[in-house]
């Protein structure tokens, strides 16, 4: 059943559009700097996440694994990561504990990209021993622990008990041989939970907000279920979730922004909000499936060039310097954040 589900997830990820919620980045505007004072060669895309040096801030996020038929897709993603210098996460590895035959669908990424940065992946119900085994399986540099309550509730065979997750994450973080990254799967992270996770010892939080690949909609399509529109739109929009999390994270816990990052401008806005990296998944798979590896590499390289262009246009030499770039938050997002007690004007006054 789990292998069939993995194949369905990939099928509907490619078939369904983003949303219906938006990522809210339209409410966020970076200020043009007519005197940037730097040259193209001055702009560095290097960053660090959870203490791990990255060549650039665009991560290929978790998308698949756990079935023989997706081994080739993970191989292509690993090849893309190798060619572009991107960190990469595999999909949930729990299936490999149930069936050793599918381990290769994960291990292939390390075979293809032996020197790359790889993230293992398990759900928050995993034990510390399972987390360590997932890391060893692909010789991972970090492990993602994913949170997906809304998706589970939309699955006929999904979990219904989410008690004890925070304590379990703390136990994994305490025992893990590599940094722990907690990520949501399309519904975002609010400031209260971001603070709780930071206190549990995780090294990074990937907000995984609403506005991108919608796993609730994917489960509805899998089960031919007619979910209400408001259920399909459930979650915190990505840009808003990034501000929520950034407002409480201590310096030792890094912010990763994902959930509908579809343009270099979305990525630069995410980094200006305090992100150390952004993550994409579905666009990379679509291009690989439709056009092949060379087209995917060209798309990824163009994404990085445009990211560098925007950094120059706001006068930022580095990813870290983007936090000092003025960014104006308006509209619905400003109203949300103001009601939540977050001062949005500090972003507009950044760098003063």
Secondary structure, DSSP 8 states (H G I E B T S, - for coil): -HHHHHHHHHHHHHHS-S-SS---GGGEEE---TT----GGG----EEETTEEESSSEEE-----SSGGGHHHHHHHHHHHHHHT--EE----HHHHH-GGGTHHHHHHHHH-TTS-EEEEEETT--HHHHHHHHHHHT-SEEEEEE-HHHHHHSTT-----TTHHHHHHHHHHH-SSEEEEEESSS---HHHHHHHHHTT-SEEE---BTS--HHHHHHHHTT----HHHHT-S-BHHHHHHHHHTT--TTSEEEEESS--SHHHHHHHHHTT-SEEEE-HHHHHHHHHH-HHHHHHHHHHHHHHHHHHHHHTT-SSTGGGGGS-EEE-HHHHHHHHHTT--THHHHTTT-
